[in-house]
């Protein structure tokens, strides 16, 4: 099959194909090895066949992007040397700053930014929700005029205040200085802090939490959990490096993906935290186990392009060639995470053999999320449970349970309360349908589950629950010895499956009678009462210690 030229952009994201999928339009530069554009890199552009593992490192990827942006910004002067390529980019940025300087001088006198100003001053946020109406700037008590300045100065101030504000929030401190610059309302900060106090509950609403943190749910959640477990002190982590690493991870998730975005990563991380608290597991885990489990959950889908492995293979994407068509996406997530760890220097203070071992264990956990290896892990897990030979005193057995826990967290959406589960189901199907539209556009065979005309959301979800989720969580239920959390998840799973079945029936029935679409059938009285009790009690098992147990 011929390569689909022009389908993939230079930054590993899909170009605009008229379907609102891509983020950058252009052609990857194909300069000679001694071209001024490629001079600072001391290497020519690499084709699919010659791509090396080094290009997986985000540092080099960012350099490639910067060089390409500098080249697109305008022709280089003849007198400019190759080493001045990066300077050229800074000059272009300065010109943009000068063009925007006057805009910052016209901020509203009451100390607020309009929606247009917020879009100018703030970098693109991560997450799946639009910017909410927040008081971004606060001036003195007299509501004086905002001091005019350049865009760069305001951006620096916002970045610094965002870091300081997040740090105070994680320590439970909300500043009330009249003349300070705030990123969020005190009301929103209070709600986010309250939600963090309930982060161990299974009905935790990650969508609301993402809105309250203005799209920084992953960074905020990870910093909080690291503090809860004392991992910063135990591993003597530098807070600046940790914040930088988590920011890089969050930024490398594609916010335009309906499902595989930073909110999904935060949701999986929260679920992983709940599983780490299981009584059967919590007492046996070491700080290293907890560190690896949370890190793998946060980064397990980083830089996901929004399409699956078969799509990468049949479009001959360079990642498919690099990883020889085996666990392509999972390998890329792992290598990208390792690159960001090294670029941020988060583990640079640890002995080399220890940091390398941690990188390898992270890879083992992330690679376990490959859905094509589901039967492999499930049969091994079932065999251990049948033989009753799991010994959590052994590091290898604890690592295997962490792999199973991460797999459960990755596919736990059908085990959530209906309102959350439904949203995730619609999001993942929307991502499937987008891939199907791309395949149709390029005359490719449409992948299974990606045909919106043939594959409805209820049908996809019933199959997913029956063949993937139920078998895995039934064995997890055995492992946890019917814990309170496990009972709650299995109850939600069975009710959600029954609800999808009724929706499928209603859809089929309406199509038979030529209706445009089926409305959701009403709940049975008993089911309505069950859901009302869950909302009042914080989910099944709520109350007492159940508030901390999902």
MARVEX-63361 format. One line per 8 residues: number of its first residue (from 1); their letters; for each residue z, y, x of C-alpha. Coordinates in steps of 0.001 Angstrom, whole numbers. Example, Ala and Ser with C-alpha at 12.3 -4.5 7.8 and 13.67 -1.06 7.14 Angstrom:
2
1	as	7800/-4500/12300 | 7140/-1060/13670
//
This chain:
550
1	xxxxxxxx	0/0/0 | -935/3388/1462 | 1760/5798/2506 | 2399/8521/-70 | 1715/11503/2142 | 3613/14611/1243 | 6161/12823/-941 | 9072/13111/1491
9	xxxxxxxx	10216/16372/3025 | 11415/16886/6603 | 15070/16993/5503 | 15072/13467/3999 | 14818/14897/485 | 11882/14576/-1866 | 9509/17488/-2149 | 8781/19206/-5421
17	xxxxxxxx	6403/17002/-7355 | 6472/18938/-10576 | 9417/16901/-11835 | 12222/19132/-10556 | 13269/16532/-8000 | 12613/18170/-4660 | 14271/21114/-3044 | 11785/22184/-410
25	xxxxxxxx	8003/22389/-368 | 6090/22176/2880 | 4592/19876/5438 | 6569/18570/8354 | 5308/20263/11548 | 3195/18007/13696 | 3172/19958/16921 | 2338/18729/20386
33	xxxxxxxx	5227/17553/22572 | 5194/20800/24586 | 4901/23107/21608 | 7263/26144/21668 | 8739/25005/18358 | 9891/21701/19770 | 10786/23055/23207 | 14554/23340/22663
41	xxxxxxxx	14701/19723/21529 | 12861/18395/24626 | 11152/15824/22440 | 8067/15581/20227 | 8188/14955/16502 | 8836/11299/15715 | 6699/9222/13388 | 7838/6420/11134
49	xxxxxxxx	7245/3697/13688 | 9002/5470/16530 | 12049/6847/14739 | 15242/6225/16682 | 18841/5944/15583 | 19536/9303/17190 | 17724/11018/14324 | 20405/9717/11983
57	xxxxxxxx	22911/12147/13497 | 23323/15191/11247 | 23535/17480/14289 | 19979/16667/15299 | 18786/16765/11714 | 20183/20259/11336 | 18463/21321/14543 | 15165/20012/13219
65	xxxxxxxx	15663/21919/9984 | 16521/25101/11869 | 13454/24819/14100 | 11209/24254/11118 | 12712/27172/9191 | 12257/29426/12231 | 8628/28393/12504 | 7998/28993/8796
73	xxxxxxxx	9653/32389/8967 | 6648/33782/10879 | 4505/33237/13975 | 6303/33340/17283 | 5490/36185/19638 | 3588/35173/22770 | 6346/36469/25015 | 9034/34433/23281
81	xxxxxxxx	10154/31483/25315 | 11008/28097/23794 | 14697/28739/24326 | 14501/31752/22038 | 13590/29698/18975 | 17165/29725/17690 | 17407/33485/18347 | 14338/33959/16200
89	xxxxxxxx	16057/32258/13328 | 19087/34538/13720 | 16785/37577/13634 | 15207/36353/10418 | 18669/35875/8937 | 19667/39389/10035 | 16585/40785/8304 | 17565/38996/5114
97	xxxxxxxx	21106/40352/5449 | 19771/43901/5812 | 17637/43484/2691 | 20685/42393/734 | 23066/44977/2200 | 22496/47509/-543 | 23223/44956/-3226 | 26801/44503/-2033
105	xxxxxxxx	27386/48253/-2337 | 26816/48173/-6086 | 29599/45782/-7041 | 31406/46611/-10233 | 34297/49030/-9913 | 36747/46747/-11682 | 36702/44336/-8768 | 34629/41593/-10374
113	xxxxxxxx	31254/40178/-9407 | 28582/39699/-12003 | 26783/36370/-12241 | 23889/37779/-10215 | 26179/39014/-7459 | 27971/35671/-7362 | 24667/33941/-6810 | 23883/36288/-3910
121	xxxxxxxx	27215/36128/-2153 | 28182/32511/-2576 | 26428/29608/-956 | 25043/26911/-3215 | 27971/25081/-4718 | 28215/21347/-4871 | 28795/19407/-8057 | 27017/18934/-11340
129	xxxxxxxx	28196/21984/-13256 | 27002/25594/-13266 | 29238/28337/-11951 | 32039/29121/-14360 | 33191/32661/-15152 | 35921/33250/-12585 | 37483/36383/-11146 | 36004/36072/-7709
137	xxxxxxxx	37084/39410/-6299 | 40432/41099/-6876 | 41193/44543/-5558 | 44374/46598/-5643 | 46538/47054/-8711 | 44719/50308/-9472 | 41402/48409/-9680 | 39815/50654/-7097
145	xxxxxxxx	36246/50443/-5959 | 35268/47479/-3846 | 34641/48418/-255 | 30953/48193/492 | 29763/46043/3361 | 27110/43700/4459 | 26444/40378/2827 | 27552/38584/5960
153	xxxxxxxx	30956/40297/6005 | 31621/39390/2391 | 30503/35814/2961 | 32845/35483/5932 | 35724/36865/3896 | 34986/34478/1030 | 34764/31491/3380 | 38049/32361/5077
161	xxxxxxxx	39807/32977/1775 | 38429/29741/330 | 39927/27795/3246 | 43279/29599/3097 | 43408/29378/-674 | 42710/25653/-632 | 45395/25132/1986 | 47956/27022/-95
169	xxxxxxxx	46947/25097/-3182 | 47453/21765/-1439 | 50943/22874/-396 | 51676/23928/-3976 | 51658/27646/-3123 | 49641/30097/-5224 | 49390/33555/-3619 | 49979/36616/-5773
177	xxxxxxxx	49285/39390/-3258 | 47795/42290/-5265 | 45220/43311/-2677 | 44056/39851/-1621 | 40614/38379/-2168 | 40769/35324/-4438 | 38075/32765/-5081 | 39611/31369/-8241
185	xxxxxxxx	41800/32615/-11043 | 45482/31816/-10732 | 45187/30092/-14107 | 42483/27783/-12802 | 44434/27072/-9630 | 47478/26179/-11670 | 45470/23747/-13766 | 43915/22143/-10667
193	xxxxxxxx	47339/21748/-9067 | 48660/20176/-12259 | 45758/17726/-12293 | 46483/16762/-8688 | 49996/15828/-9740 | 48383/13327/-12139 | 45721/12070/-9746 | 47116/8532/-9977
201	xxxxxxxx	46405/8186/-13697 | 43394/6153/-14755 | 42206/8673/-17349 | 41878/11380/-14674 | 38978/13654/-15701 | 36996/14233/-12521 | 34472/16459/-14337 | 37197/18892/-15381
209	xxxxxxxx	38731/18765/-11917 | 35363/19605/-10361 | 35045/22652/-12587 | 38572/23822/-11821 | 37934/23571/-8069 | 34570/25332/-8420 | 32635/22306/-7200 | 34982/21411/-4343
217	xxxxxxxx	36512/18348/-5978 | 35831/15988/-3065 | 37305/18201/-340 | 40330/19163/-2440 | 41036/15593/-3515 | 40714/14143/-11 | 42970/16768/1563 | 45566/16128/-1132
225	xxxxxxxx	45476/12340/-663 | 45689/12677/3119 | 48832/14740/2613 | 50254/12264/92 | 49927/9388/2548 | 50909/11426/5610 | 47673/10514/7378 | 47294/13916/9018
233	xxxxxxxx	50620/13529/10776 | 50187/9823/11536 | 46788/10185/13210 | 47565/13685/14540 | 44467/15096/12882 | 43362/18676/13406 | 43335/20357/9970 | 40381/22582/10893
241	xxxxxxxx	38337/19576/12035 | 39341/17601/8966 | 38330/20401/6640 | 35065/20815/8526 | 34272/17101/8300 | 35050/16897/4586 | 33000/20019/3954 | 30044/18456/5764
249	xxxxxxxx	30364/15269/3725 | 30544/17169/444 | 27620/19381/1426 | 25416/16407/2329 | 25618/15004/-1183 | 22634/16183/-3233 | 23868/18277/-6126 | 20540/17891/-7944
257	xxxxxxxx	21161/14155/-8360 | 22508/13487/-11864 | 24662/10599/-10626 | 24790/10175/-6854 | 26414/13511/-6067 | 29728/14753/-4698 | 31422/14362/-8086 | 30616/10640/-8041
265	xxxxxxxx	32112/10424/-4540 | 35274/12157/-5750 | 35456/9811/-8751 | 35153/6726/-6532 | 37799/8163/-4193 | 40204/8696/-7080 | 39611/5140/-8291 | 40146/3826/-4761
273	xxxxxxxx	43466/5654/-4627 | 44505/3922/-7855 | 43585/522/-6412 | 45448/1197/-3177 | 48568/1717/-5295 | 48353/-1729/-6877 | 51723/-3488/-6313 | 49988/-6551/-4884
281	xxxxxxxx	48290/-4410/-2250 | 50345/-1266/-1629 | 53174/-2904/301 | 50814/-4650/2719 | 48491/-1800/3680 | 48776/-33/7017 | 47987/3679/7519 | 44699/2630/9133
289	xxxxxxxx	43760/603/6052 | 44462/3558/3777 | 42576/5959/6048 | 39507/3711/6135 | 39620/3031/2401 | 39695/6707/1435 | 37118/7747/4026 | 34698/5007/2997
297	xxxxxxxx	35085/5936/-676 | 34393/9614/21 | 31308/8996/2172 | 29895/5787/693 | 26838/7515/-874 | 26446/10558/1379 | 22890/11994/1534 | 21710/9691/-1259
305	xxxxxxxx	18116/10698/-2126 | 18437/9815/-5818 | 16099/6804/-5648 | 16796/3149/-4888 | 15877/932/-1958 | 12725/-619/-3504 | 11347/2881/-4000 | 11923/3733/-339
313	xxxxxxxx	10244/508/715 | 7114/855/-1396 | 6668/4508/-421 | 7160/3546/3238 | 9961/5988/3815 | 11014/6111/7459 | 14549/4932/6593 | 13111/1687/5234
321	xxxxxxxx	11293/1140/8517 | 14324/2136/10554 | 16638/-365/8861 | 13969/-3040/8369 | 14195/-2970/4566 | 17771/-4301/4611 | 20671/-2294/3137 | 18586/797/3779
329	xxxxxxxx	20635/3351/1846 | 24018/1903/2789 | 23068/1883/6476 | 21972/5489/6206 | 25233/6484/4491 | 27196/4845/7280 | 25185/6297/10170 | 25322/9750/8605
337	xxxxxxxx	29105/9462/8281 | 29441/8431/11919 | 27290/11380/12936 | 29470/13814/11009 | 32628/12282/12456 | 31324/12867/15955 | 29918/16304/15205 | 33204/17488/13701
345	xxxxxxxx	35266/15874/16472 | 37766/14588/13920 | 38572/11444/15956 | 37787/12837/19399 | 41476/12877/20394 | 41818/9127/19837 | 41041/6501/22500 | 37341/5679/22600
353	xxxxxxxx	37785/2013/21717 | 39959/2934/18721 | 37519/5506/17341 | 34592/3122/17789 | 36491/362/16001 | 37202/2744/13112 | 33506/3618/12908 | 32569/-61/12761
361	xxxxxxxx	35122/-794/10048 | 33856/2167/8043 | 30376/690/8331 | 31597/-2690/7124 | 33183/-1096/4055 | 30198/1091/3172 | 27699/-1748/3671 | 29728/-3838/1211
369	xxxxxxxx	28627/-1492/-1600 | 25075/-2865/-1372 | 24540/-4244/-4882 | 22150/-6886/-3542 | 25137/-8513/-1793 | 27159/-8715/-5006 | 26982/-12510/-5345 | 27890/-12968/-1679
377	xxxxxxxx	31137/-11038/-1972 | 31937/-12326/-5454 | 31633/-15996/-4471 | 33792/-15464/-1367 | 36404/-13607/-3413 | 36433/-16313/-6074 | 36771/-19018/-3437 | 39781/-17295/-1854
385	xxxxxxxx	41458/-16975/-5253 | 40763/-20591/-6164 | 42186/-21813/-2859 | 45038/-19272/-2927 | 44569/-18692/803 | 44509/-14892/901 | 47058/-13712/3463 | 47398/-9933/3394
393	xxxxxxxx	49418/-10083/6591 | 46097/-10708/8333 | 44036/-7608/9105 | 40778/-9451/8344 | 41975/-10417/4858 | 43180/-6890/4120 | 39794/-5573/5209 | 38048/-7984/2846
401	xxxxxxxx	40223/-6814/-57 | 39372/-3212/844 | 35697/-4167/592 | 36277/-5649/-2849 | 38335/-2616/-3910 | 35550/-244/-2822 | 32989/-2313/-4706 | 35183/-2124/-7816
409	xxxxxxxx	35653/1628/-7432 | 31901/2124/-7040 | 31087/438/-10367 | 34267/1192/-12335 | 32668/3669/-14750 | 32480/1143/-17649 | 36238/621/-17193 | 37049/4281/-17856
417	xxxxxxxx	37889/5815/-21221 | 34816/6117/-23429 | 34240/9849/-23013 | 34149/9579/-19221 | 32302/6270/-19200 | 29588/7569/-21503 | 28932/10598/-19314 | 28518/8466/-16192
425	xxxxxxxx	26253/6039/-18039 | 23965/8824/-19200 | 23880/10324/-15723 | 22917/7134/-13918 | 20218/6367/-16491 | 18851/9881/-16125 | 18539/9265/-12392 | 16745/5982/-13087
433	xxxxxxxx	14350/7717/-15472 | 13547/10397/-12907 | 12571/7711/-10435 | 10403/6081/-13101 | 8664/9400/-13738 | 7932/9708/-10027 | 6539/6201/-9869 | 4340/6924/-12862
441	xxxxxxxx	3135/10140/-11269 | 2079/8369/-8075 | 575/5351/-9861 | 3262/2979/-8613 | 4717/71/-10473 | 7703/1343/-12448 | 10923/-224/-11209 | 13171/-2192/-13557
449	xxxxxxxx	15486/-8/-15687 | 13464/3111/-14804 | 11117/3201/-17806 | 12599/5585/-20322 | 10257/4388/-23067 | 11272/742/-22655 | 14811/843/-21214 | 17402/2561/-23392
457	xxxxxxxx	20836/3572/-22148 | 22680/989/-24306 | 20441/-1846/-23092 | 20897/-841/-19437 | 24663/-554/-19794 | 25118/-3863/-21592 | 23191/-5660/-18856 | 25088/-3836/-16106
465	xxxxxxxx	28454/-4701/-17645 | 27543/-8321/-18322 | 26050/-9219/-14953 | 27790/-6880/-12478 | 31001/-5316/-13764 | 32625/-8049/-15849 | 32367/-10857/-13253 | 33760/-8617/-10512
473	xxxxxxxx	36664/-7180/-12515 | 37626/-10560/-13934 | 38281/-11744/-10374 | 40053/-8486/-9529 | 42207/-9088/-12608 | 43159/-12489/-11174 | 43945/-10983/-7780 | 46243/-8280/-9171
481	xxxxxxxx	47993/-10850/-11362 | 47291/-8914/-14561 | 48758/-5632/-13381 | 49184/-2718/-15763 | 46119/-990/-14307 | 44026/-4124/-14527 | 44929/-4677/-18168 | 43999/-1069/-18934
489	xxxxxxxx	40621/-1370/-17216 | 39740/-4663/-18906 | 40652/-3213/-22301 | 38360/-213/-21777 | 35606/-2475/-20446 | 35557/-4724/-23502 | 35704/-1805/-25953 | 32963/95/-24161
497	xxxxxxxx	30707/-2948/-24102 | 31233/-3465/-27824 | 30452/189/-28449 | 27217/21/-26458 | 26279/-3080/-28444 | 26720/-1197/-31719 | 24673/1683/-30354 | 21894/-701/-29371
505	xxxxxxxx	21957/-2240/-32834 | 21899/1189/-34471 | 18961/2234/-32299 | 17003/-905/-33100 | 17812/-584/-36798 | 16720/3060/-36889 | 13455/2304/-35103 | 12745/-356/-37675
513	xxxxxxxx	13136/2252/-40406 | 11051/4814/-38433 | 13930/7216/-37869 | 13631/9583/-34912 | 16873/8472/-33262 | 20061/6639/-34121 | 23372/8339/-34522 | 26455/6716/-33088
521	xxxxxxxx	28110/4455/-35680 | 31592/5320/-36782 | 34507/3617/-35124 | 36502/1015/-36915 | 39905/2356/-38060 | 41774/182/-35562 | 39608/1423/-32711 | 40181/5043/-33685
529	xxxxxxxx	43935/4473/-33619 | 43699/2836/-30188 | 41841/5792/-28698 | 44247/8301/-30242 | 47157/6436/-28660 | 45417/6488/-25274 | 44866/10243/-25457 | 48496/10885/-26372
537	xxxxxxxx	49942/8473/-23812 | 47591/9269/-20936 | 45744/5961/-21226 | 47004/2469/-21715 | 50102/1819/-19708 | 51053/5503/-19777 | 54640/6632/-19762 | 57282/6321/-17074
545	xxxxxx	55817/4924/-13909 | 52608/4265/-15819 | 51732/7949/-15327 | 51336/7242/-11644 | 49686/3900/-12228 | 46151/4318/-13702
//
